[in-house]
């Protein structure tokens, strides 16, 4: 069973390796003529006038929180979905309760306007 | 000694997957320009080699000989690690892809889980690139892109749960085998709403038009990779196109019967096409989805960001949740959409 994962590990390493090799090739083959203007951050033709790591909209944060909850939900659903025909009505009912609680939270978010972007 | 030959054998298989994949990426960029050119009644690249067929190689060499600019106030380490982080999962996800019956590098039981894990990792490359560049456009693009990828991943995850329910297996070959039969046996028909949701969120996941606000050439120049040049940019480019091919391949496996011919099991037509190897069908079906990607880009106007978020959260997620409940009830009532 576990030896099936060896090719995957190797594949991940090779995948990283492709990135490292290409990047290194770029550094070796490409020219290197830095200048102050070239190394400044891109901004439409004028000097950057404030820190670019600015404050961002709180809704991005809300989306991230919602994502964590829903993604966990999906992780729960995966094993449940596979054995559904074996666990029958009881399995369906318990997941129904779980989904219902999640959906109440989702509806609350919706009504509160957390999903509005305008 | 046995370990060494085993190791070399695995490496050979990895190369045998990666080289065609990277070639496919190269020719997908070529196809994109030719197809969009044709749709817009112009030629597209046709100067390098016959019909411009060597254009991708010319592009690669051009990118290789360009300077890799690292902006002075960027975080150097993160700036360089980000493109690798976005390329690695886009390539590594192919380790479990069944190209044909038994033609798979690693046939693990948790195949789908592994693919989802890998595609989720891609968002780190985007957000780290945006942060490390220390540029406003990069930051804005990364925020938008991350929120969008994350939102559509939920819809996509729910759609895939539906596939799992219908197939009863997380093994990708198992999912394909559950669809054995002619074209109306494949999951796209019984799971049509989930198939549509999957494909829309697949396009949004890869930040492609019409959901490409994250790159939005006309508003935030190129989003999270404005500051990247040369091969560092090439890595992001490679990752984006490898991800497109991955989403297309997954669509084929989940909903389009993988390597099965559309006439499989039919009385006369079935045996007529038996000589065609499975991988040919697999690639043909994939090509259709890739063409859709290109056609979307040529024909659809870009969505606004609030429209994207509304579609993801208020349309796709409720649709999939309702359909999952319907599907679960169908399974319990014994009138499932599966055919064996």
Interface residues (C-beta under 8 A of the other chain):
Chain A: X4 X5 X6 X7 X8 X10 X11 X12 X14 X15 X16 X18 X19 X20 X22 X23 X25 X26 X27 X29 X30 X31 X32 X33 X34 X36 X38 X39 X40 X41 X42 X43 X48 X52 X53 X54 X56 X57 X60 X63 X64 X66 X67 X70 X71 X74 X77 X78 X81 X82 X84 X85 X88 X89 X92 X95 X96 X99 X103 X106 X110 X115 X116 X117 X118
Chain B: X7 X10 X11 X13 X14 X17 X18 X63 X64 X65 X66 X67 X68 X69 X70 X71 X72 X73 X74 X80 X83 X84 X87 X88 X89 X90 X91 X92 X94 X95 X96 X105 X106 X107 X108 X112 X113 X114 X131 X133 X134 X135 X136 X137 X138 X139 X143 X146 X147 X150 X151 X153 X154 X157 X158 X161 X162 X164 X165 X168 X169 X170 X221 X226 X227 X230 X231 X232 X234 X235 X238 X305 X306 X309 X310 X313 X314 X317 X321 X324 X325 X328 X329 X331 X332 X336
